[in-house]
Amino acid sequence: MSDIPLSQPSITDAEVAAVTAVLRSGRLSIGPRQDLFEQMVADRCNRKHGVAVSSGTAGLHAVLLALGIGPGDEVITTPFSFIASANSILMVGAKPVFVDVCSKSLNLDPRKVEAAITPNTKAILAVEVFGNTTHFAALEKLAQKHELALVEDACEGLGGVAANGKVAGSFGRASVFGFYPNKQITTGEGGVIVTDDDRVADLCRSLRNQGRAVNAHAGADNSVGSWLSHERLGYNYRLSEVAAALGVAQMERLDEMLEQRRRVVRGYMQRLMDWDDLVLPTAEPGTDATMSWFVFVPRLEASYGHVERDRIIAGLKRHEIGASNYFPCIHLQPFYKQHLGHAAGDFPVAERASQRTIALPFFPQMDDTQIELVCHTLRVMIQREQLLRRD
């Protein structure tokens, strides 16, 4: 039996040719591929500016800095996400204020967000969990009502469409995408900030480039003009021309790969929709919202716990099928428990969901045989748990 990985990037000859062309050009950083990649992502999101960066985390950090958020400020965010979303808040010296999630979408619950706003609240950093845009229109209105900055962590959402027709990447003051190899497109490592705010865009361009002026450029000897003049504390958050070229080739295939992901989802849904033991991920029911499908993560129903879930994941792995828990709650990570004083029970909806999630293999190249094998093995593992309950 062949191994079925949890994820796998879709790389074709087009990507190989694009990267090879850059390597042969001799221009490996700050070049035309970066400009084109930024514009392609910005256009996809109906945004004015795109700013390529070295990772989604770097993008979130730069955006928060550009918004002037720092020590003494509070940023409301989710405990159910990859840890980078909360880390970026700590990186600027602000305080992450966690708020529980909606039990259906697993995104921030707008009612709980509003209840958590204090005079120290400066922003809402909301995550499109698993590519779901549910509640983002409400969060945008809430931010406007309270004069807060909404930062859209769209690192999992490229290609998603909300119920109001707005696309992922078009909400709030700025949005950030990440392009790790398991994302809808990949640049290996990298990300793009998109915004309509000229000032935020310019500051992010400076911050990614060691604090240089936005129009700084190197001469032939890399040492003339404003290239060695630094206006502010900055970082090396640049994206290479090699990575940008990979991104351009991937963006040209984005719709194709999104459809391939939807095909895999349909294969899973057809086989799993009648299982009473599973809660399947969906976009907003009864709307035209479209999930972007970053991953496929069903949940065990409420009578199961993390011990049973972990045994099921271990069983899938024993049969050479990639699987994982997605996500462990951030507030229960050792660092956050130690430094922010959180404990189990603080955010019960997120915690219960976290204890029951199973990320199944998901990538564009999956075929029906692989999907069938995953589902068959998952059923056997769940049936095993049912038998253990009887003993």
C-alpha positions as CSV (number, residue, x, y, z in Angstrom):
1,M,0.0,0.0,0.0
2,S,1.4,3.4,-1.0
3,D,1.8,6.2,1.4
4,I,-0.8,9.0,1.1
5,P,0.7,12.3,2.5
6,L,-1.3,14.8,4.5
7,S,-0.5,17.5,1.8
8,Q,1.6,17.9,-1.3
9,P,2.2,21.0,-3.5
10,S,1.2,20.9,-7.2
11,I,4.3,21.7,-9.2
12,T,4.3,21.4,-13.0
13,D,6.8,22.0,-15.8
14,A,5.5,25.6,-15.8
15,E,6.8,26.3,-12.3
16,V,10.1,24.6,-13.1
17,A,10.5,26.7,-16.2
18,A,9.7,29.9,-14.4
19,V,12.2,29.3,-11.6
20,T,14.9,28.2,-14.1
21,A,14.4,31.4,-16.1
22,V,15.0,33.5,-13.0
23,L,18.2,31.6,-12.1
24,R,19.5,32.2,-15.7
25,S,18.6,35.8,-15.6
26,G,21.0,36.7,-12.8
27,R,18.4,38.9,-11.1
28,L,17.5,37.0,-7.9
29,S,16.0,39.6,-5.7
30,I,13.9,42.8,-6.0
31,G,13.0,42.4,-9.6
32,P,10.1,42.2,-12.1
33,R,8.8,38.9,-10.9
34,Q,8.1,40.3,-7.5
35,D,6.3,43.3,-9.0
36,L,4.2,41.0,-11.2
37,F,3.4,38.6,-8.4
38,E,2.3,41.4,-6.1
39,Q,0.0,42.8,-8.7
40,M,-1.6,39.4,-9.5
41,V,-2.5,38.8,-5.9
42,A,-3.7,42.3,-5.4
43,D,-5.9,42.1,-8.5
44,R,-7.3,38.8,-7.4
45,C,-8.5,40.5,-4.2
46,N,-9.7,43.8,-5.7
47,R,-7.0,45.6,-3.8
48,K,-4.8,48.6,-4.8
49,H,-1.5,47.3,-3.4
50,G,0.3,44.1,-3.0
51,V,3.5,43.8,-0.9
52,A,5.4,40.5,-1.2
53,V,7.1,39.3,2.0
54,S,9.0,36.2,3.2
55,S,6.1,34.6,5.1
56,G,2.6,35.1,6.2
57,T,3.9,35.7,9.7
58,A,6.2,38.4,8.5
59,G,3.2,40.0,6.7
60,L,1.1,40.1,9.9
61,H,4.0,41.5,11.8
62,A,4.6,44.3,9.3
63,V,0.9,45.2,9.0
64,L,0.6,45.5,12.8
65,L,3.7,47.7,12.9
66,A,2.4,49.8,10.0
67,L,-0.9,50.3,11.9
68,G,1.0,51.7,14.9
69,I,0.0,48.9,17.2
70,G,2.4,48.3,20.1
71,P,2.9,48.1,23.9
72,G,-0.3,48.8,25.9
73,D,-2.6,47.9,23.0
74,E,-4.9,45.0,22.8
75,V,-5.7,43.0,19.7
76,I,-8.7,40.7,19.7
77,T,-8.0,37.4,18.0
78,T,-8.8,33.7,17.9
79,P,-7.4,30.9,20.0
80,F,-8.2,28.4,17.2
81,S,-5.5,29.0,14.6
82,F,-1.9,28.3,13.8
83,I,0.2,30.0,16.4
84,A,1.6,32.7,14.1
85,S,-1.6,34.8,14.2
86,A,-1.2,35.4,17.9
87,N,2.6,35.5,17.8
88,S,2.5,38.4,15.5
89,I,0.6,40.4,18.1
90,L,3.2,39.6,20.8
91,M,6.0,40.5,18.3
92,V,4.9,44.2,18.3
93,G,4.6,44.2,22.1
94,A,0.8,44.2,22.1
95,K,-1.5,41.9,24.0
96,P,-3.5,39.1,22.3
97,V,-7.0,39.0,23.7
98,F,-8.5,35.7,22.8
99,V,-12.2,35.3,22.1
100,D,-14.1,32.1,21.6
101,V,-15.2,30.9,18.1
102,C,-18.5,30.0,16.4
103,S,-19.2,26.3,16.8
104,K,-20.1,25.9,13.1
105,S,-17.6,28.0,11.2
106,L,-14.8,27.9,13.8
107,N,-14.1,31.6,13.0
108,L,-14.4,34.4,15.6
109,D,-17.9,34.8,17.0
110,P,-18.7,38.5,16.3
111,R,-21.0,38.8,19.4
112,K,-18.1,37.6,21.6
113,V,-15.7,40.0,19.9
114,E,-17.9,43.0,20.6
115,A,-18.2,42.0,24.3
116,A,-14.4,41.8,24.5
117,I,-13.7,45.4,23.2
118,T,-12.1,47.7,25.8
119,P,-10.6,51.2,25.6
120,N,-7.3,49.5,25.0
121,T,-8.5,47.5,22.0
122,K,-6.9,48.8,18.8
123,A,-7.5,46.0,16.3
124,I,-9.2,42.8,15.5
125,L,-7.0,40.1,13.9
126,A,-9.4,37.6,12.4
127,V,-8.4,34.3,10.7
128,E,-10.3,32.6,7.9
129,V,-10.0,29.2,9.5
130,F,-9.5,26.4,6.9
131,G,-10.5,28.9,4.1
132,N,-13.9,29.9,5.5
133,T,-15.0,33.5,5.2
134,T,-18.0,33.3,7.5
135,H,-18.6,36.3,9.7
136,F,-16.0,38.5,8.0
137,A,-18.6,41.0,6.8
138,A,-20.0,41.2,10.3
139,L,-16.5,41.7,11.7
140,E,-15.7,44.4,9.2
141,K,-18.9,46.3,10.2
142,L,-18.0,45.8,13.9
143,A,-14.5,47.2,13.4
144,Q,-15.9,50.2,11.6
145,K,-18.5,50.8,14.3
146,H,-15.9,50.9,17.1
147,E,-13.2,52.6,14.9
148,L,-10.9,49.6,15.1
149,A,-8.5,48.2,12.5
150,L,-9.6,44.9,11.1
151,V,-6.6,42.8,9.9
152,E,-7.7,39.8,7.8
153,D,-5.4,36.8,8.3
154,A,-6.3,35.3,4.9
155,C,-3.3,32.9,5.0
156,E,-5.7,30.0,4.5
157,G,-8.3,31.7,2.4
158,L,-7.0,32.6,-1.1
159,G,-9.8,32.1,-3.6
160,G,-12.6,32.1,-1.0
161,V,-15.8,34.2,-1.4
162,A,-18.0,35.5,1.4
163,A,-21.8,35.5,1.4
164,N,-21.8,39.2,0.5
165,G,-19.7,38.5,-2.6
166,K,-16.5,39.9,-1.2
167,V,-13.5,37.8,-1.8
168,A,-10.9,36.7,0.7
169,G,-8.3,39.3,0.9
170,S,-10.7,42.3,0.5
171,F,-11.7,42.8,4.2
172,G,-10.5,45.4,6.6
173,R,-7.5,47.7,6.5
174,A,-5.1,45.0,5.2
175,S,-5.1,41.3,4.5
176,V,-2.2,38.9,4.6
177,F,-1.7,35.7,2.6
178,G,0.8,32.9,3.3
179,F,2.2,30.5,0.7
180,Y,3.7,27.6,2.6
181,P,3.7,24.4,0.5
182,N,0.3,23.1,1.8
183,K,-1.5,26.3,0.8
184,Q,-3.7,26.9,-2.3
185,I,-0.6,28.2,-4.1
186,T,2.9,28.0,-2.8
187,T,6.1,30.0,-3.1
188,G,8.0,27.5,-0.9
189,E,8.0,30.1,1.9
190,G,6.4,33.5,1.4
191,G,3.4,35.7,1.6
192,V,1.7,38.9,0.3
193,I,0.1,41.8,2.1
194,V,-2.8,43.4,0.2
195,T,-4.4,46.8,1.1
196,D,-6.0,49.9,-0.3
197,D,-4.2,52.1,2.2
198,D,-1.3,53.9,0.5
199,R,0.4,54.6,3.8
200,V,0.2,51.1,5.1
201,A,1.5,49.7,1.8
202,D,4.5,52.1,1.8
203,L,5.3,51.4,5.4
204,C,5.2,47.6,4.8
205,R,7.5,48.0,1.8
206,S,9.9,49.9,3.9
207,L,9.7,47.5,6.9
208,R,10.3,44.4,4.7
209,N,13.5,46.0,3.2
210,Q,15.5,46.9,6.4
211,G,13.6,50.2,6.9
212,R,14.9,51.7,3.6
213,A,12.8,54.4,1.9
214,V,10.2,52.9,-0.4
215,N,12.0,54.1,-3.6
216,A,15.4,53.0,-2.4
217,H,17.4,51.1,-5.0
218,A,20.9,49.7,-5.3
219,G,23.4,50.9,-7.8
220,A,25.7,48.7,-9.8
221,D,27.9,48.3,-6.7
222,N,25.0,47.9,-4.3
223,S,26.2,50.9,-2.3
224,V,25.0,54.1,-3.8
225,G,22.1,56.5,-3.5
226,S,19.6,55.8,-0.7
227,W,20.3,52.1,-0.5
228,L,22.3,52.4,2.7
229,S,20.0,55.0,4.2
230,H,17.5,53.6,6.7
231,E,14.5,55.6,7.8
232,R,13.2,53.3,10.5
233,L,13.8,50.0,12.2
234,G,13.2,47.4,9.5
235,Y,13.5,43.7,8.8
236,N,14.7,41.4,6.1
237,Y,11.3,40.2,5.0
238,R,11.9,40.3,1.3
239,L,10.7,37.6,-1.1
240,S,13.2,36.4,-3.6
241,E,12.7,36.6,-7.4
242,V,12.9,32.8,-7.4
243,A,10.0,32.5,-5.0
244,A,8.1,35.3,-6.8
245,A,8.5,33.5,-10.1
246,L,7.1,30.3,-8.6
247,G,4.2,32.4,-7.3
248,V,3.5,33.9,-10.7
249,A,3.3,30.4,-12.2
250,Q,1.1,29.2,-9.4
251,M,-1.3,32.2,-9.7
252,E,-1.7,31.5,-13.4
253,R,-3.0,28.1,-12.4
254,L,-4.9,29.2,-9.3
255,D,-8.4,28.6,-10.7
256,E,-7.4,25.2,-12.0
257,M,-6.0,24.1,-8.6
258,L,-9.0,25.5,-6.7
259,E,-11.3,23.4,-8.9
260,Q,-9.1,20.3,-8.3
261,R,-9.4,21.0,-4.5
262,R,-13.2,21.2,-4.9
263,R,-13.2,17.9,-6.8
264,V,-11.3,16.3,-3.8
265,V,-13.8,17.8,-1.4
266,R,-16.7,16.4,-3.4
267,G,-15.1,13.0,-3.3
268,Y,-14.8,13.2,0.5
269,M,-18.3,14.6,1.0
270,Q,-20.0,11.9,-1.2
271,R,-18.4,9.2,1.0
272,L,-18.7,10.9,4.4
273,M,-21.9,12.9,4.4
274,D,-24.0,10.2,5.9
275,W,-21.7,9.3,8.7
276,D,-23.3,10.3,12.0
277,D,-19.9,10.2,13.7
278,L,-18.6,13.1,11.7
279,V,-19.2,16.9,11.5
280,L,-18.2,18.0,8.0
281,P,-16.8,21.4,7.2
282,T,-19.0,23.7,5.1
283,A,-19.3,27.4,4.1
284,E,-22.3,29.4,5.3
285,P,-25.4,27.2,4.6
286,G,-28.0,28.8,2.3
287,T,-25.7,31.4,0.9
288,D,-23.4,31.8,-2.1
289,A,-20.3,31.7,0.1
290,T,-17.5,29.6,-1.3
291,M,-14.9,27.8,0.8
292,S,-11.4,28.0,-0.5
293,W,-10.5,24.6,0.9
294,F,-7.0,25.0,2.3
295,V,-7.4,21.7,4.1
296,F,-10.2,19.1,4.7
297,V,-10.8,18.8,8.4
298,P,-13.9,17.0,9.6
299,R,-14.7,16.7,13.4
300,L,-15.8,13.8,15.4
301,E,-19.3,14.3,16.9
302,A,-19.6,15.6,20.4
303,S,-19.5,12.3,22.3
304,Y,-15.9,11.7,21.2
305,G,-12.9,13.2,23.0
306,H,-9.2,13.8,22.2
307,V,-8.1,10.3,23.4
308,E,-10.3,8.6,20.9
309,R,-9.5,11.2,18.2
310,D,-5.8,10.6,18.8
311,R,-6.2,6.8,18.5
312,I,-8.0,7.3,15.2
313,I,-5.2,9.5,13.8
314,A,-2.6,7.0,15.0
315,G,-4.5,4.2,13.2
316,L,-4.6,6.2,10.0
317,K,-0.8,6.7,10.2
318,R,-0.2,3.0,10.9
319,H,-1.9,2.4,7.5
320,E,0.4,5.0,5.8
321,I,-2.3,7.7,5.6
322,G,-1.3,11.2,6.6
323,A,-3.5,12.7,9.3
324,S,-3.2,15.3,12.0
325,N,-5.0,17.2,14.7
326,Y,-5.8,20.8,13.4
327,F,-5.4,23.0,15.4
328,P,-4.3,22.7,19.0
329,C,-5.6,25.8,20.8
330,I,-3.1,28.6,21.0
331,H,-4.0,29.6,24.6
332,L,-3.1,26.1,25.8
333,Q,0.3,26.1,24.2
334,P,3.0,26.0,26.9
335,F,4.3,29.5,26.1
336,Y,0.9,31.1,26.3
337,K,-0.2,29.3,29.4
338,Q,3.0,30.5,31.1
339,H,3.0,34.1,30.0
340,L,-0.7,35.0,29.6
341,G,-2.0,32.7,32.4
342,H,-4.6,30.9,30.3
343,A,-6.0,27.5,31.3
344,A,-8.3,24.8,30.0
345,G,-11.9,25.9,30.0
346,D,-11.2,29.5,29.1
347,F,-12.6,29.1,25.5
348,P,-14.7,25.9,25.6
349,V,-16.0,26.0,22.0
350,A,-12.6,26.3,20.5
351,E,-11.3,23.6,23.0
352,R,-14.0,21.1,22.2
353,A,-13.5,21.6,18.5
354,S,-9.7,21.2,18.8
355,Q,-10.1,17.9,20.6
356,R,-12.2,16.4,17.8
357,T,-10.6,17.6,14.6
358,I,-9.0,15.2,12.1
359,A,-7.1,16.7,9.1
360,L,-7.3,14.1,6.3
361,P,-5.0,14.0,3.3
362,F,-5.8,16.8,1.0
363,F,-4.0,18.1,-2.2
364,P,-5.0,18.8,-5.8
365,Q,-3.5,15.6,-7.2
366,M,-5.5,13.2,-5.0
367,D,-7.5,10.6,-7.1
368,D,-10.6,8.7,-6.3
369,T,-8.7,5.6,-5.3
370,Q,-6.8,7.5,-2.7
371,I,-9.9,9.2,-1.4
372,E,-11.7,5.9,-1.1
373,L,-8.8,4.3,0.7
374,V,-8.7,7.2,3.2
375,C,-12.4,7.0,3.9
376,H,-12.4,3.2,4.2
377,T,-9.6,3.3,6.7
378,L,-11.2,6.2,8.6
379,R,-14.4,4.2,8.9
380,V,-12.5,1.1,10.2
381,M,-10.8,3.3,12.8
382,I,-14.1,4.8,13.9
383,Q,-15.7,1.4,14.1
384,R,-12.8,0.2,16.2
385,E,-13.6,3.1,18.7
386,Q,-17.2,2.1,18.7
387,L,-16.3,-1.5,19.7
388,L,-14.0,-0.2,22.4
389,R,-16.9,1.7,23.9
390,R,-18.9,-1.4,24.2
391,D,-16.2,-3.3,26.2
